[in-house]
Amino acid sequence: MSTFSEKLFKWLESRFGIQKFIDFANKKTVPKGRHAVWYYFGGVSLFLFIIQVLSGILLLLYFRVGEESSYESVRFIVAQVEFGWLIRSVHSWSANLMVLAAFIHMFSVFFTKAFRKPRELTWYSGFILLLLSVTFGFSGYLLPWNELAFFATKVGTDMIGSVPYVGEQLLLIVRGGEDVTGATVSRFFGLHVAVLPGIFVVFLTIHLMFVQLQGMSKPENWDSLPAEKRKTMPFFPNFVLRDLLLWLIILNVLVILAVFLPMELGMKADAFAAAPAGIKPEWYFMFMFQTLKYIPPHVLFLEGEFFGIIMFSLGGLIWFLVPFWDAKTKAGRRNRIVNIVGLFVIMFIIVMSIIGFSV
């Protein structure tokens, strides 16, 4: 007598033809070696996004958006909802860890040259996902409507107003008014729970499809290695099981952080109160925040903040287009130039972040 699993498989096979997907997964392999550890950070980013969605849904059951209700609803979640404080801390910590994992994944792809032909579109879609992850953090930061979030959002959105000609109009669109108010919370809430997730899922699906079709990238010297040194492992189940084990470890780390370092709610936002001393943005904005401090009030005919925005935008565009300018570089200099650029960016981010948090 056939087992339940066999009957279920036959039922699914007769309707969806899943055997071809199983055969496809069984044929896929993953290169083994010292570089293989970097393959897992993409999966870690995906896992933390799943945690974000699940914990966000639970928070959404109690959250009420509005200038008079956002703070009170979060305080109710933290103080009265059973394990509400834990869910909120998990949501906040997973957001930070997701951005960190996405950054590590991006830099690992950059230094292993996995953005090169035929994986240019995979790089582009992954870069867009990183930008969306950071935007997730910025839009969600204001929702508790506490003092720190209010003034951090005010400072962050003020930079938009420095754009010549259209800055004031853009600021009105982003804030829903001239200042950060309940209208801003409503706009950020819609962006955080509807617009961004929809766009993110589209690009995530595209990105995962590219990865599955093209497989894991191989080291640069892979083809020159002797056949006996080109070791691989099956994607399913070997790599998948290792990925799941790492997910379990990350979940434990996440829970430990949420339990022993819970996110504080702080005081309710007050537009008439003075900004708290030493206000700082989230860690992944710190290097930009600190850099803008060193830019003079005016550079040529431009405002200093706008000049800084232009420089960071150009830098991001150059980074985004790395498959293009890397392909145009002479073969003998390709790796050296890419490595120098990558190391400079990492050191710049680290140094500016350390200075920003230490002053």
C-alpha positions in Angstrom: 0.0 0.0 0.0 1.4 3.4 -1.0 2.1 5.9 1.7 0.4 9.2 2.1 3.5 11.1 0.8 3.6 8.9 -2.4 -0.1 9.6 -3.0 0.5 13.3 -2.5 3.4 13.3 -4.9 1.4 11.4 -7.5 -1.5 13.9 -7.1 0.8 16.9 -7.5 2.8 15.3 -10.4 -0.4 14.6 -12.3 -1.4 18.3 -12.1 1.8 20.3 -12.0 4.5 18.0 -13.4 6.8 18.7 -10.4 9.2 15.9 -11.4 10.9 18.1 -13.9 11.6 20.7 -11.2 13.1 17.9 -9.0 15.2 16.7 -11.8 16.4 20.3 -12.4 17.3 20.7 -8.8 19.2 17.4 -8.7 21.3 18.4 -11.7 22.4 21.7 -10.1 25.7 21.8 -8.3 27.5 24.3 -6.2 31.3 24.8 -6.3 33.1 23.9 -3.1 36.1 25.7 -1.6 37.1 28.6 0.6 34.9 31.0 -1.4 31.8 28.9 -0.9 31.0 30.6 2.5 29.9 33.7 0.6 27.1 31.8 -1.2 25.1 31.6 1.9 24.5 35.3 2.6 22.0 35.6 -0.2 19.9 33.0 1.5 20.4 34.6 4.9 19.0 37.9 3.4 16.0 36.0 2.1 15.4 34.3 5.4 15.5 37.6 7.3 13.1 39.2 4.8 10.7 36.3 5.5 11.1 37.1 9.3 10.4 40.7 8.5 7.1 39.8 6.7 5.9 37.4 9.4 6.7 39.7 12.3 5.4 42.7 10.4 2.0 41.0 9.9 1.8 40.3 13.6 2.5 43.9 14.5 0.0 45.1 11.9 -2.8 43.3 13.8 -2.4 45.9 16.6 -0.8 48.9 14.9 -3.0 52.0 14.3 -1.4 54.6 12.1 -1.8 58.3 13.0 -0.2 61.1 14.9 -2.4 60.4 17.9 -2.4 56.6 17.7 0.9 55.3 16.3 2.9 55.8 19.5 0.1 54.5 21.7 -0.5 51.4 19.6 3.2 50.5 19.7 3.3 51.1 23.5 0.2 48.8 23.8 2.0 46.1 21.7 5.1 46.4 23.9 3.4 46.6 27.3 0.2 44.6 27.0 0.2 42.3 24.1 1.6 38.9 25.1 5.1 38.7 23.7 4.5 41.9 21.8 7.8 43.4 22.9 9.6 40.3 21.6 7.9 40.5 18.2 8.7 44.2 17.9 12.4 43.6 18.8 12.6 40.6 16.4 11.2 42.9 13.6 13.6 45.7 14.4 16.7 43.5 14.7 15.9 41.4 11.7 15.6 44.6 9.7 19.1 45.6 10.7 20.5 42.1 10.1 18.9 41.9 6.7 20.6 45.1 5.6 23.9 43.8 7.0 23.5 40.5 5.2 22.6 42.2 2.0 25.7 44.4 2.2 27.9 41.4 2.8 26.3 39.6 -0.1 26.8 42.5 -2.4 30.5 43.0 -1.5 31.1 39.2 -1.8 29.6 39.2 -5.3 31.7 42.3 -6.1 35.0 40.9 -5.0 34.4 37.4 -6.5 33.5 39.1 -9.8 30.2 37.3 -9.9 28.7 40.4 -11.6 30.5 39.6 -14.9 28.9 38.2 -18.0 26.4 36.4 -18.1 25.3 37.6 -14.6 24.9 41.4 -15.2 21.1 41.4 -14.7 21.5 39.4 -11.5 23.8 42.1 -10.2 21.4 44.9 -11.2 18.4 43.3 -9.6 20.4 42.5 -6.4 21.5 46.2 -6.2 17.9 47.3 -6.5 16.9 44.9 -3.7 19.6 46.4 -1.5 18.3 50.0 -2.1 14.8 48.8 -1.4 16.0 47.1 1.9 17.5 50.4 3.0 14.3 52.3 2.1 12.4 49.7 4.1 14.4 50.7 7.1 14.0 54.5 6.6 10.2 54.3 6.0 9.7 52.0 9.0 11.8 54.1 11.4 9.1 56.8 11.7 6.2 54.5 12.4 6.5 54.3 16.2 6.3 58.1 16.2 8.8 58.4 19.0 11.1 61.3 19.6 14.2 59.9 18.0 12.4 58.7 14.9 10.7 62.1 14.5 13.8 64.2 14.5 15.8 61.6 12.5 13.2 61.6 9.8 13.0 65.4 9.8 16.8 65.6 9.3 16.7 62.9 6.6 13.9 64.5 4.6 15.3 68.0 5.0 18.0 67.0 2.5 15.4 66.6 -0.2 14.5 70.2 0.2 18.1 71.2 -0.8 17.5 70.1 -4.4 17.3 73.2 -6.6 14.0 74.2 -8.2 12.1 71.0 -7.3 13.2 70.4 -3.7 10.3 72.1 -2.0 7.8 70.2 -4.2 9.5 66.9 -3.5 9.5 67.6 0.2 5.8 68.3 0.2 5.2 65.0 -1.6 7.4 62.9 0.8 6.1 64.5 4.0 2.5 65.2 2.9 3.0 68.7 4.1 5.6 71.3 5.0 6.7 69.5 8.2 6.8 65.9 9.5 3.3 65.3 10.8 0.7 62.6 11.0 0.3 62.8 7.2 4.0 61.8 6.9 3.4 58.8 9.1 0.5 57.7 6.9 2.6 58.1 3.8 5.5 56.2 5.3 3.1 53.5 6.5 1.6 53.0 3.1 5.1 52.9 1.6 6.3 50.4 4.2 3.5 47.9 4.2 2.2 48.1 0.7 4.3 49.8 -2.0 7.8 48.6 -1.0 6.8 45.0 -0.3 5.1 44.7 -3.7 8.1 46.1 -5.6 10.5 44.1 -3.4 8.7 40.8 -4.1 8.7 41.5 -7.9 12.5 42.1 -8.0 13.1 39.3 -5.5 11.3 36.8 -7.8 13.3 38.1 -10.8 16.6 37.9 -8.8 15.9 34.3 -7.6 14.9 33.3 -11.1 18.2 34.5 -12.5 20.2 32.7 -9.8 18.3 29.5 -10.4 18.7 29.6 -14.2 22.4 30.6 -14.1 23.5 28.7 -11.0 26.1 29.7 -8.5 29.1 31.6 -9.9 32.4 29.8 -10.1 35.8 31.2 -9.0 37.8 33.0 -11.6 40.4 30.3 -11.8 37.9 27.5 -11.9 38.5 26.6 -15.6 42.2 26.5 -15.1 42.1 24.1 -12.2 42.8 20.4 -12.7 39.6 18.3 -12.9 40.3 16.6 -9.6 40.4 20.0 -7.8 37.0 21.2 -9.2 34.9 19.9 -6.3 31.2 20.5 -6.2 28.2 19.5 -4.1 24.6 18.9 -5.2 22.4 21.9 -4.7 19.6 19.7 -3.4 19.8 18.4 -0.8 23.4 19.1 0.3 23.5 22.9 -0.2 19.9 23.4 0.8 20.3 21.6 4.1 23.4 23.6 4.9 21.5 26.8 4.1 18.6 25.8 6.4 21.1 25.0 9.2 22.5 28.5 8.9 19.0 29.9 8.9 18.4 28.1 12.2 21.7 29.6 13.6 20.6 33.1 12.5 17.2 32.6 14.1 18.9 31.8 17.4 21.1 34.9 17.1 18.1 37.0 16.3 16.1 35.8 19.3 19.1 36.3 21.6 19.5 39.9 20.4 15.7 40.5 20.7 15.6 39.1 24.3 18.7 40.6 25.8 18.8 43.8 23.7 15.2 44.8 23.2 14.4 47.9 21.2 13.4 50.8 23.4 10.3 52.8 22.5 11.5 56.1 24.1 9.4 59.3 24.4 6.5 60.2 22.1 7.4 62.7 19.4 6.8 66.3 20.1 7.2 68.7 17.2 7.6 71.7 19.6 10.3 70.0 21.7 14.0 70.6 21.1 15.9 67.9 19.2 17.6 65.5 21.6 21.4 65.9 21.8 23.5 63.6 19.7 20.7 62.5 17.4 22.1 60.0 14.8 20.7 58.0 11.9 20.6 54.2 11.6 24.1 52.6 11.2 23.7 52.1 7.4 23.2 55.8 6.9 25.9 56.9 9.3 28.8 57.1 6.7 26.7 59.5 4.5 25.5 61.5 7.5 29.1 62.0 8.7 30.4 62.8 5.3 27.8 65.5 4.8 29.2 67.2 7.9 32.6 67.8 6.2 31.1 69.4 3.2 31.1 73.3 3.2 27.7 75.1 3.3 28.3 76.0 -0.4 30.4 74.3 -3.1 30.7 76.5 -6.1 27.0 77.5 -6.8 25.5 74.5 -5.1 24.3 74.0 -1.5 26.6 71.7 0.4 23.9 69.1 1.1 22.8 69.0 -2.5 26.4 68.6 -3.6 26.8 65.7 -1.2 23.6 64.1 -2.5 25.0 64.4 -6.1 28.3 62.8 -5.2 26.6 59.9 -3.4 24.2 59.4 -6.3 27.1 59.4 -8.8 29.0 57.0 -6.6 26.0 54.7 -6.4 25.5 54.9 -10.2 29.1 53.9 -10.8 28.8 51.0 -8.4 25.5 49.9 -10.0 27.1 50.0 -13.5 30.2 48.0 -12.5 29.5 45.2 -15.0 29.6 47.9 -17.8 32.8 49.7 -16.9 34.5 46.5 -15.7 33.9 45.0 -19.2 35.5 48.1 -20.8 38.7 47.9 -18.7 41.8 46.4 -20.2 42.0 42.7 -19.3 45.3 43.0 -17.4 43.9 45.7 -15.1 40.4 44.5 -14.6 40.8 42.7 -11.3 43.2 45.3 -9.8 40.9 48.3 -10.5 37.8 46.4 -9.2 39.6 45.4 -6.0 40.9 48.9 -5.4 37.5 50.5 -5.8 35.8 47.8 -3.6 38.4 48.2 -0.8 38.2 52.0 -0.9 34.4 51.9 -0.6 34.5 49.4 2.3 37.2 51.5 4.2 35.3 54.7 3.5 32.1 53.3 5.0 33.8 51.8 8.0 36.0 54.8 8.8 33.1 57.3 8.4 30.8 55.1 10.5 33.3 54.8 13.3 33.9 58.5 13.4 30.1 59.2 13.3 29.4 56.9 16.2 32.4 58.1 18.3 31.8 61.8 18.2 
